[in-house]
Amino acid sequence: MTVTAYGTKLKFGSIIATNVEDKEQVKCQWFDSSGSLQEDVFPIASLTSN
């Protein structure tokens, strides 16, 4: 899994900085077991490093 974007509020394809109290998020991409590219947005607190 690779972090492709970082921001306070993410929408697919763009980072929008807002004053709304929103947890910081990261957009990540990865390849699933069949080799298809996947993408989703996660709260930073939910990620761990190796």
Summary of the structure (lengths in Angstrom):
residues: 50
radius of gyration: 11.8
end to end distance: 11.0
largest distance: 39.5
contacts: 96
relative contact order: 0.29
helix: 6%
strand: 48%
